[in-house]
């Protein structure tokens, strides 16, 4: 029987090469390789491998000498990667084989024994989960920073009157701070969704091996504890083929971007000359190559566009999984690039929006002028009449006639003389003008969740305590 030396095995281009009678074509090699995008998983790969090696040693499968050699080799590989001295090889296809081959170069046969009881199928699933868990933790901090930035702007603008819109028509006056806190609520829910998804990300596939488990006496719970994971995937087939966690994360990320996009749309409208409600700091804008007067809100516009990119990744991942039989299939290699890009896009967007929020200049006079254009206190007049004894539907009809009269006269409701208002209902008194003022309308909505400045400040305090 012929033997194959350790050096010969270490130099093989593929882990399965002894079975094949011809080398992989260069085209197929490039088509199937993932190392140049999955190498970002290197830290998770080493982390998982060290936990696996520690368990193998504890179970008597790996000697103390081999365990020590693996630890020593992985420490050197870590240093090489961090120093930019590690050579990533296309022939070795992915991050796992690259690290394993280098480990075997450094420590010999101990490097080959590391793969006992595992497959690349459960290894990559573990690596992606470990990597994504850490990214979720960073994203959660970035979401907190954005919420905190918006809370501070809201606090400064608790008294500033903004026209609230429905159907993009002036509806009722609201505090600008109240409007911004609506986005804080959205981002708070986003943070909850990420935290909830993290629990399902943080489960261990390692030990499922290729698809059926392994005959070695592994202690999978020990590995889970070492890696600070919350549980073990209970079915070996599901463990290696599941990508629900990636889809769920990308769905949560898509919602964050949708909320960013809605905020972006408002910032773009508010900054336009037609609205003129705010200005965004110059460092977040660009000019025009032909029109010297232009100041374009490029950051919110681009974020609005990048939302489609992230939602597209969600659709791609769902489509990737929809036709796959159990268990692992090569299709799953296509999960990483959309997942990586989703994380990168979301991180960059959250960072820049947290900074941009502090660079918003509010123009209260323009907001108040706009609120006066749309008869924003009409509902307040209806509520006033209800408090005088009318049924709301009757009050609604009366106010509609009053608004029609004001439109024909080209004035606001508050500018109609008392005698004119009393033609619509004799119960209308001098006190109606406080009701018809923008400030009066704002202050009247002093209930939990309302737009009164007192309520805005209470919500600011609640959010500050929550985010502290």
C-alpha positions as CSV (number, residue, x, y, z in Angstrom):
1,X,0.0,0.0,0.0
2,X,1.4,3.4,-0.9
3,X,1.7,6.1,1.7
4,X,1.3,9.8,1.4
5,X,3.6,12.1,3.4
6,X,2.4,14.8,5.7
7,X,4.0,17.5,3.4
8,X,2.2,16.0,0.4
9,X,-1.1,16.2,2.1
10,X,-0.5,19.7,3.3
11,X,0.3,20.8,-0.2
12,X,-2.9,19.4,-1.8
13,X,-5.1,22.0,-3.4
14,X,-8.3,20.4,-2.2
15,X,-9.2,18.4,0.8
16,X,-10.9,15.8,-1.4
17,X,-8.2,15.6,-4.1
18,X,-7.2,11.9,-3.6
19,X,-10.6,10.9,-5.0
20,X,-10.3,12.8,-8.3
21,X,-8.3,11.9,-11.4
22,X,-7.9,15.5,-12.7
23,X,-7.4,18.9,-11.2
24,X,-10.2,21.4,-10.9
25,X,-10.4,23.8,-13.9
26,X,-9.2,27.3,-13.2
27,X,-12.6,28.6,-14.2
28,X,-14.4,26.4,-11.8
29,X,-11.9,27.2,-9.1
30,X,-12.6,30.9,-9.4
31,X,-16.4,30.3,-9.7
32,X,-16.6,28.2,-6.6
33,X,-14.0,29.9,-4.3
34,X,-15.2,32.1,-1.5
35,X,-12.0,32.9,0.3
36,X,-11.8,36.5,-0.9
37,X,-15.0,37.4,0.7
38,X,-15.4,34.9,3.5
39,X,-11.9,35.6,4.9
40,X,-13.6,38.2,7.1
41,X,-14.8,35.2,9.1
42,X,-11.2,34.4,10.2
43,X,-11.6,35.5,13.8
44,X,-14.8,33.5,14.3
45,X,-13.2,30.5,12.5
46,X,-10.2,30.5,14.9
47,X,-12.5,31.1,17.9
48,X,-14.7,28.2,17.0
49,X,-11.7,25.9,16.3
50,X,-10.1,26.7,19.6
51,X,-13.3,25.9,21.4
52,X,-13.6,22.6,19.4
53,X,-10.0,21.7,20.2
54,X,-10.5,22.4,23.9
55,X,-13.5,20.1,23.9
56,X,-11.7,17.3,22.0
57,X,-8.9,17.4,24.6
58,X,-11.4,17.3,27.5
59,X,-13.1,14.3,25.9
60,X,-9.8,12.5,25.5
61,X,-9.9,12.6,21.7
62,X,-7.0,15.0,21.4
63,X,-3.8,14.8,23.4
64,X,-2.5,17.6,25.5
65,X,0.5,18.0,23.2
66,X,-1.7,18.3,20.1
67,X,-4.0,20.7,21.9
68,X,-1.1,22.9,23.0
69,X,0.3,22.8,19.4
70,X,-3.1,23.9,18.0
71,X,-3.3,26.8,20.5
72,X,0.2,27.9,19.6
73,X,-0.4,27.6,15.9
74,X,-3.6,29.6,16.0
75,X,-2.0,32.3,18.0
76,X,0.7,32.7,15.3
77,X,-2.0,32.7,12.6
78,X,-3.9,35.4,14.4
79,X,-0.8,37.5,14.6
80,X,-0.1,37.0,10.9
81,X,-3.6,37.9,9.8
82,X,-3.7,41.0,12.1
83,X,-0.3,42.1,10.7
84,X,-1.5,41.6,7.1
85,X,1.2,38.9,6.5
86,X,-1.1,35.9,6.0
87,X,-1.2,34.6,2.5
88,X,-4.8,33.8,1.4
89,X,-4.7,31.2,-1.4
90,X,-7.4,30.8,-4.0
91,X,-6.4,27.1,-4.4
92,X,-7.6,26.5,-0.8
93,X,-11.0,27.8,-1.7
94,X,-12.2,29.3,1.6
95,X,-11.3,30.7,5.0
96,X,-11.5,27.4,6.7
97,X,-9.1,25.4,4.4
98,X,-6.7,28.4,4.3
99,X,-6.4,28.5,8.1
100,X,-6.3,24.7,8.5
101,X,-3.5,24.4,5.8
102,X,-1.4,27.1,7.5
103,X,-2.0,25.5,10.9
104,X,-0.8,22.1,9.5
105,X,2.3,23.9,8.1
106,X,3.1,25.3,11.5
107,X,2.3,22.4,13.9
108,X,2.2,19.3,11.6
109,X,-0.2,16.4,12.2
110,X,-1.9,18.2,15.2
111,X,-3.4,20.6,12.6
112,X,-5.0,17.7,10.8
113,X,-6.4,16.3,14.0
114,X,-8.3,19.5,14.7
115,X,-11.0,18.6,12.1
116,X,-12.0,15.4,14.0
117,X,-15.7,15.3,14.6
118,X,-16.6,18.2,12.4
119,X,-17.2,19.2,8.8
120,X,-16.9,22.4,6.9
121,X,-20.7,22.3,6.8
122,X,-21.1,22.8,10.6
123,X,-18.0,24.8,10.8
124,X,-19.1,27.5,8.4
125,X,-22.6,27.7,10.0
126,X,-20.9,28.2,13.4
127,X,-18.5,30.8,12.0
128,X,-21.3,32.9,10.4
129,X,-23.3,32.8,13.6
130,X,-20.4,33.9,15.8
131,X,-19.5,36.7,13.3
132,X,-23.1,37.9,13.0
133,X,-23.6,37.8,16.8
134,X,-20.7,40.3,17.2
135,X,-22.0,42.4,14.4
136,X,-25.5,42.6,16.0
137,X,-23.9,43.7,19.2
138,X,-22.1,46.6,17.4
139,X,-25.3,47.5,15.4
140,X,-27.2,47.6,18.7
141,X,-24.8,50.2,20.0
142,X,-25.1,52.2,16.8
143,X,-28.8,52.2,17.0
144,X,-28.6,53.5,20.6
145,X,-26.3,56.3,19.4
146,X,-28.8,57.3,16.7
147,X,-31.7,57.3,19.1
148,X,-29.7,59.4,21.6
149,X,-28.9,61.9,18.9
150,X,-32.5,62.2,17.9
151,X,-33.6,62.5,21.5
152,X,-31.3,65.5,22.0
153,X,-32.7,67.3,18.9
154,X,-36.2,66.5,20.1
155,X,-35.5,68.0,23.5
156,X,-34.3,71.3,22.0
157,X,-37.4,71.4,19.8
158,X,-40.2,70.4,22.2
159,X,-41.9,73.8,21.7
160,X,-41.3,74.2,18.0
161,X,-44.5,73.9,15.9
162,X,-44.4,71.8,12.8
163,X,-47.3,71.1,10.5
164,X,-48.3,67.5,10.9
165,X,-49.3,65.9,7.6
166,X,-51.6,63.1,6.5
167,X,-51.7,62.4,2.7
168,X,-48.9,65.1,2.6
169,X,-51.6,67.7,3.4
170,X,-51.5,69.9,6.5
171,X,-53.5,68.1,9.1
172,X,-52.7,69.3,12.7
173,X,-49.9,71.1,14.4
174,X,-47.4,68.9,16.2
175,X,-44.2,69.7,18.1
176,X,-41.1,69.1,15.9
177,X,-39.6,67.2,18.9
178,X,-42.6,65.0,19.0
179,X,-42.2,64.2,15.3
180,X,-38.6,63.2,15.8
181,X,-39.5,61.0,18.7
182,X,-41.7,59.0,16.4
183,X,-38.5,57.8,14.7
184,X,-36.9,57.1,18.1
185,X,-39.8,54.7,18.7
186,X,-39.2,53.0,15.4
187,X,-35.5,52.6,16.1
188,X,-36.3,51.3,19.6
189,X,-38.4,48.5,18.0
190,X,-35.6,47.8,15.6
191,X,-33.3,47.3,18.5
192,X,-35.7,44.9,20.1
193,X,-36.0,42.9,16.9
194,X,-32.2,42.7,16.6
195,X,-31.9,41.6,20.2
196,X,-34.6,38.9,19.7
197,X,-33.0,37.7,16.5
198,X,-29.6,37.5,18.3
199,X,-31.0,34.7,20.5
200,X,-31.6,32.5,17.5
201,X,-28.3,33.5,15.9
202,X,-26.5,32.5,19.1
203,X,-27.0,28.7,18.8
204,X,-24.3,26.2,18.1
205,X,-24.3,24.0,14.9
206,X,-20.8,22.6,15.6
207,X,-20.8,18.8,16.1
208,X,-23.5,18.2,13.6
209,X,-20.6,17.4,11.2
210,X,-21.6,17.0,7.5
211,X,-25.3,16.3,8.2
212,X,-25.7,13.3,10.5
213,X,-23.7,14.0,13.6
214,X,-20.6,12.1,14.5
215,X,-19.6,8.9,16.1
216,X,-17.0,10.7,18.3
217,X,-18.1,11.4,21.9
218,X,-18.3,15.1,21.5
219,X,-19.6,17.4,24.3
220,X,-21.5,20.0,22.2
221,X,-22.9,21.8,25.2
222,X,-19.4,22.4,26.5
223,X,-18.4,24.1,23.2
224,X,-21.6,26.2,23.4
225,X,-20.7,27.3,26.9
226,X,-17.1,28.1,25.8
227,X,-18.4,30.2,23.0
228,X,-21.0,31.9,25.2
229,X,-23.8,30.6,22.9
230,X,-27.3,30.2,24.3
231,X,-28.0,26.7,23.1
232,X,-27.2,23.9,20.7
233,X,-28.9,23.2,17.4
234,X,-30.8,20.0,18.2
235,X,-31.1,18.4,14.8
236,X,-27.9,17.8,12.8
237,X,-29.7,18.2,9.4
238,X,-31.2,21.4,10.4
239,X,-28.0,22.6,12.0
240,X,-26.0,22.6,8.8
241,X,-28.7,23.7,6.4
242,X,-30.5,26.4,8.3
243,X,-30.1,30.0,7.2
244,X,-33.2,31.3,8.9
245,X,-31.0,33.3,11.3
246,X,-29.4,35.2,8.4
247,X,-32.8,35.8,6.7
248,X,-34.3,37.0,10.0
249,X,-31.4,39.3,10.7
250,X,-31.6,40.7,7.1
251,X,-35.4,41.2,7.6
252,X,-34.7,43.2,10.8
253,X,-32.0,45.2,9.0
254,X,-34.3,45.9,6.1
255,X,-36.8,47.4,8.6
256,X,-34.1,49.6,10.1
257,X,-33.3,50.8,6.6
258,X,-37.0,51.4,5.8
259,X,-37.2,53.6,8.9
260,X,-34.0,55.4,7.8
261,X,-35.5,55.8,4.4
262,X,-38.7,57.4,5.7
263,X,-36.6,59.8,7.8
264,X,-34.5,60.5,4.8
265,X,-37.5,61.4,2.7
266,X,-38.7,63.9,5.3
267,X,-35.2,65.4,5.6
268,X,-35.1,65.8,1.8
269,X,-38.5,67.5,1.7
270,X,-37.9,69.7,4.7
271,X,-34.6,70.9,3.3
272,X,-36.1,71.8,-0.1
273,X,-36.9,75.4,-0.9
274,X,-40.6,74.5,-1.1
275,X,-40.6,73.6,2.6
276,X,-37.5,75.3,4.0
277,X,-38.0,73.8,7.5
278,X,-34.4,72.7,8.1
279,X,-30.9,72.9,6.9
280,X,-28.4,70.0,7.0
281,X,-24.8,70.8,7.7
282,X,-22.6,71.3,4.7
283,X,-20.4,68.3,5.4
284,X,-23.3,66.0,4.7
285,X,-24.2,67.7,1.4
286,X,-22.8,68.2,-2.1
287,X,-23.1,70.9,-4.7
288,X,-23.7,70.8,-8.5
289,X,-21.2,70.6,-11.2
290,X,-23.2,73.1,-13.3
291,X,-25.6,75.0,-10.9
292,X,-23.5,76.9,-8.3
293,X,-26.5,77.7,-6.1
294,X,-27.3,74.0,-5.4
295,X,-26.9,72.3,-2.0
296,X,-28.0,68.7,-2.4
297,X,-28.9,66.4,0.6
298,X,-26.9,63.5,-0.8
299,X,-26.6,61.5,2.4
300,X,-30.3,61.0,3.0
301,X,-30.9,60.5,-0.8
302,X,-28.2,57.8,-0.9
303,X,-29.6,56.2,2.3
304,X,-33.0,56.1,0.7
305,X,-31.4,54.3,-2.3
306,X,-29.4,51.9,-0.1
307,X,-32.6,50.8,1.5
308,X,-33.5,49.1,-1.8
309,X,-30.1,47.4,-1.8
310,X,-30.7,45.9,1.7
311,X,-34.3,44.9,0.9
312,X,-32.9,43.3,-2.2
313,X,-30.5,41.2,-0.2
314,X,-33.4,40.0,1.9
315,X,-35.3,38.9,-1.2
316,X,-32.1,37.2,-2.5
317,X,-31.6,35.2,0.7
318,X,-35.2,34.1,0.8
319,X,-35.0,33.0,-2.9
320,X,-31.7,31.3,-2.2
321,X,-33.3,29.0,0.4
322,X,-36.7,28.4,-1.1
323,X,-35.9,25.3,-3.2
324,X,-33.1,23.6,-1.2
325,X,-33.6,20.1,0.0
326,X,-31.9,19.0,3.2
327,X,-29.1,19.1,4.0
328,X,-26.2,21.4,3.0
329,X,-25.9,22.5,-0.6
330,X,-23.3,24.6,-2.3
331,X,-26.0,27.2,-2.9
332,X,-25.5,28.3,0.7
333,X,-22.2,29.8,-0.2
334,X,-24.2,32.6,-1.7
335,X,-25.6,33.6,1.7
336,X,-22.4,35.5,2.7
337,X,-22.0,38.4,0.3
338,X,-25.6,39.7,0.8
339,X,-25.3,39.2,4.5
340,X,-21.9,40.9,4.7
341,X,-23.1,43.8,2.6
342,X,-26.2,44.2,4.6
343,X,-24.1,44.5,7.8
344,X,-21.7,47.0,6.2
345,X,-24.4,49.1,4.7
346,X,-26.4,49.3,7.9
347,X,-23.3,50.1,10.0
348,X,-22.2,52.9,7.8
349,X,-25.7,54.3,7.5
350,X,-26.3,54.3,11.3
351,X,-23.0,56.0,12.0
352,X,-23.5,58.8,9.5
353,X,-27.1,59.4,10.5
354,X,-26.2,59.7,14.2
355,X,-23.6,62.3,13.3
356,X,-25.9,64.1,10.8
357,X,-28.7,64.5,13.3
358,X,-26.5,66.8,15.4
359,X,-25.9,68.9,12.3
360,X,-29.6,69.8,11.6
361,X,-30.5,73.4,11.8
362,X,-34.2,74.0,12.5
363,X,-36.2,76.9,11.1
364,X,-39.2,77.4,13.4
365,X,-40.6,80.4,11.7
366,X,-40.9,78.5,8.4
367,X,-42.5,75.6,10.1
368,X,-45.1,77.8,11.8
369,X,-45.9,79.7,8.6
370,X,-46.6,76.4,6.9
371,X,-48.8,75.2,9.7
372,X,-51.0,78.3,9.3
373,X,-51.6,77.6,5.6
374,X,-53.7,74.4,6.0
375,X,-56.3,75.2,8.6
376,X,-54.5,72.9,11.0
377,X,-56.7,73.9,14.0
378,X,-60.0,72.9,12.3
379,X,-60.3,69.7,14.4
380,X,-59.7,71.9,17.5
381,X,-62.7,73.9,16.6
382,X,-64.8,70.7,16.2
383,X,-63.6,69.5,19.6
384,X,-64.5,72.9,21.1
385,X,-68.0,72.6,19.9
386,X,-68.3,69.0,21.2
387,X,-67.4,70.3,24.6
388,X,-70.2,72.9,24.2
389,X,-72.7,70.0,23.8
390,X,-72.7,69.2,20.0
391,X,-72.3,65.7,18.7
392,X,-69.0,65.3,16.9
393,X,-70.5,64.6,13.5
394,X,-72.6,67.8,13.7
395,X,-69.6,69.8,14.9
396,X,-67.5,68.3,12.0
397,X,-70.1,69.6,9.5
398,X,-70.3,73.1,11.1
399,X,-66.5,73.4,11.0
400,X,-66.4,72.3,7.3
401,X,-68.6,75.3,6.5
402,X,-66.4,77.6,8.6
403,X,-63.3,76.4,6.8
404,X,-65.0,77.0,3.4
405,X,-65.8,80.5,4.4
406,X,-62.2,81.1,5.6
407,X,-60.8,79.7,2.3
408,X,-63.1,82.1,0.3
409,X,-61.9,85.0,2.4
410,X,-58.3,84.0,2.1
411,X,-57.8,83.9,5.9
412,X,-57.1,81.4,8.7
413,X,-59.9,80.3,10.9
414,X,-58.3,82.2,13.8
415,X,-58.6,85.4,11.6
416,X,-62.4,85.2,11.1
417,X,-64.2,87.7,13.4
418,X,-66.1,86.3,16.3
419,X,-69.3,87.5,14.9
420,X,-68.6,85.5,11.7
421,X,-67.8,82.4,13.7
422,X,-71.0,82.7,15.7
423,X,-73.0,82.6,12.5
424,X,-72.1,78.9,12.4
425,X,-73.0,78.2,16.0
426,X,-74.1,80.7,18.7
427,X,-72.2,78.8,21.4
428,X,-68.9,80.0,20.0
429,X,-67.4,82.5,22.4
430,X,-64.3,84.7,22.8
431,X,-62.4,81.7,24.3
432,X,-62.4,80.1,20.8
433,X,-59.4,82.1,19.7
434,X,-57.1,80.3,22.2
435,X,-58.4,77.0,20.8
436,X,-57.8,78.2,17.2
437,X,-54.1,79.2,17.9
438,X,-51.4,76.8,16.9
439,X,-49.9,77.0,20.4
440,X,-53.2,76.3,22.0
441,X,-53.8,73.3,19.8
442,X,-50.4,71.9,20.7
443,X,-50.8,72.4,24.4
444,X,-54.3,70.9,24.4
445,X,-53.0,67.5,23.5
446,X,-51.4,66.8,26.9
447,X,-52.1,63.1,27.1
448,X,-49.8,60.1,27.1
449,X,-48.4,59.9,23.6
450,X,-49.6,63.4,22.7
451,X,-47.7,66.2,21.1
452,X,-47.9,68.8,24.0
453,X,-44.5,70.0,24.9
454,X,-45.0,68.6,28.5
455,X,-45.5,65.2,27.0
456,X,-42.5,65.6,24.6
457,X,-40.3,66.3,27.6
458,X,-41.6,63.4,29.5
459,X,-40.9,61.1,26.5
460,X,-37.4,62.6,26.2
461,X,-36.8,61.7,29.9
462,X,-38.1,58.2,29.3
463,X,-35.9,57.6,26.3
464,X,-32.8,59.1,28.1
465,X,-33.3,56.7,31.0
466,X,-33.8,53.8,28.6
467,X,-30.7,54.6,26.6
468,X,-28.4,55.4,29.6
